[in-house]
Amino acid sequence: MTIAVQGGKGEKIGIFWLLDIFILLTELVLLTIILVLYVPAYRRFRARSLVGIFVFSGLFLLQSATGLFTYYYLSKNFGEDLAVLLMGMNTIGLGAFISLFWSLKQ
């Protein structure tokens, strides 16, 4: 199944690839929110425990950003079977980020 989003060279990106990209975008938003919430707290308290949160969030932010570009290029060369497998892995990762977000929010 494909939808009308144009890839390079007139290729269409499948719906499952777009869902994978959407999941990564959601992770990017959550990680950015975590960083935005904890930067003022770090400036105020200078707590060393917050540095670990910054490193953790920053590394996963980088991983999610590179994943977006990787999935876009994979969508041109691989079928929907790979997209469905990656969607399962990304959903588990998104669940982990949501639980991290909620635990840090409390």
Secondary structure as GFF3:
##gff-version 3
##sequence-region A 1 106
A	DSSP	beta_strand	2	6	.	.	.	ID=ss1
A	DSSP	three_ten_helix	8	10	.	.	.	ID=ss2
A	DSSP	beta_strand	12	14	.	.	.	ID=ss3
A	DSSP	alpha_helix	15	45	.	.	.	ID=ss4
A	DSSP	alpha_helix	49	77	.	.	.	ID=ss5
A	DSSP	alpha_helix	80	105	.	.	.	ID=ss6
###
